[in-house]
Amino acid sequence: MIKIIFWTCFVILLIGGGGAATYFFLTSPLENKQASDANEKVASTEKEEQEEGESQEVVNKPADISIVTLADGMNGHDFISNYHDFYNETLGWGRIDTASYSEQKEKAEEILQSIKGISILDDAIKEDIGQIEHYANIVLESDDRWAMRMLHRLFHDLDIYFNGYDYNQSFGVTQYRGN
């Protein structure tokens, strides 16, 4: 009987100790520090390359300022950039689930007011602004996180193609693809 109790305790301690060792190994701060150090090294290398005068190739040329003009005189470049910044700050990096609906609704209403009387000289951008209007109306009517996500993606892609970013990391949701 004593042997059974001894071996039972031994097995329980062995399994518990192995589990604890595995847990501490997998959540080790050393591993996180090494990953963080590697990321910092990559970031500093990229910064140094830029400082040494290596220019990044222009992938997308900014569209002509006359292509999109809002009724209040604001140009399309600022309109797209401002809303892309707003959506990055409020929905980007995992914040879509915790974003304030009232704030999103207010911006959707603002977008709809801004595009009234808009002048667009490009058919592809007309389609994209039509999609923005569609999703803004959905957000205005209900707390629809998918519609919010689509607004963010539309402004993101337009910011890249229309405003001339030097990279093409897009969601592929716009008709307009730049020059």
N, C-alpha and C positions, 0 to 999 in steps of 0.2 A: 504494500500500500504506500509506503514512504517513497519507493522508487517511482511510482506513478505520479505522485504529487511533485517530486523533484523534477522529473522529465517534463511534466505539464508546465511548471513554472519556468523551466529552462527554455522551452519552446516559445512561451509567451514573451519572455524577455528578449529572446533572439529575434523574433518577428517585430516586436515593438522597437527594439534598438535599430534594426535594419530599416524600418519605416522612418524613424526619426532621422537617421543618418541620410537616407535618400532625400527627405524633405529639406534638410539643411543644405545638402549639396546642390539641389535644384534651385533653391532660393538664395544661394550664397551672394552676399553683397560684392564679393570679389568678381564674380561673373558679370554682374551689372556694371561694375566700375570698369572692367575691361571693355565691355561693349560701348560704354559712354566715352572712354578714352579713344577708342577707334573712331567713333563718330566725330569727336572733336578734331582728331587728326585729319580726317577727310575734309571737314569744313575749313580748317586752317590752311590746308593745301590748296583748296579751291580759291580761297581768299588771296593767298600769296600769288597764285597764277594770274588772277585778275589784276593785282597790284603791279605785277611785273609787265603789264601792258599787253597781255594777250587779249585780243578783242574776240568777243563772241560773234559768230557769224549771224547775220540778220536772216531769220527764217521767214518772217512775215513782215511785209512793209505796211506801215500805217495807211489806212484808207484816206482818201482825200476828205478834207473837213466838210466839203459841201454835200457829201453823200447823205448825211443824216443831220437834220436841223429840227430842233423842237420848237413848238409854237412860242415858247418864252425866250427864244434866242439861244438857248444852251446848245452846244454842239453834241453830236452823237458820241464822240470820244469821251467826253466828261460824263455824260449820262451813263454809258456802259461801265466805265471805270468806277464811278461812285457806287453804283448798285452792286458791282462785283465785290468791291471792298466791304460793303454792308453785309452781303451774304457770307463772305469769308469770315467776318467777325462774329456773326450770329449763328451761322449754321455749320461752318467748316470745322474740321478736326473733331468730329463726334458730337458737336453741340446741337445737332438737328432735333434730337429727342427732348432736349431741355430748353429749347428756344421759346421765348415768350410769344404766344400766339397774337396777343394784342399788338406787339411791336411789328410782327410779320404782316398782320392785317393792315396796319397803318402804312407800311411801306408799299404793300400791294396797291392800296388806294392811291398813294402818291405816284406810283408808276403809271397807273391808269390815267391819272390827271395829266401827267407829263407827256404821255403819247397822244393825247388829244391834239389834233392839228399838226402832227409831226409830218415833216417833209422827208421822204425817202426816195433816193434816185437809183436804188439797186433792188431788183426783184427778190434776190435771195435774202437780203436784209429785211425786206417787207414781210416775207414769210416768217422770219425769225421774230420780228416784232409782233407779228400776229400770234405766234406761240407764247411769247411773253405775256401778251394781253390775255390769252386764254388761261394760262396758269395763274396770273394775278387775279383774274375773276374768280377762279376756284378758291384761292386763299382768302379772298374777300368774303366769300360765302361760308367757308368752313375751315376748320383746323386740319387741313390736308397736308401732311408732311411730305408726301410724294410730290405734290405741286410745288411746295417750297423748294424741294431738292431740284426739281426741273428748272425753276427760275434761277437758282444758283448756277446750275450747269449751263444754261443758255447765256447768262451774263459772263460766265467764265470763258466759254468758247469764243464768244464775240470779243471779249477783251483781248484774247490771244490773237485772233485773226484780224479783227478790225483795227485794234490799237497797235498792232505790230510788235508783239512779243518776240523774243529771240528763241523760242522753243515751241514745240507742237504738242504739248501734253494736254490733250483735250478729251472731252467726253464724246465727241462726234455727234452732237445733237443739233448743230446749226446747219442751215443750208449754205450760209456764207462761209467761204473758206479762204478768203483773202486773195491777194494777187499772186 
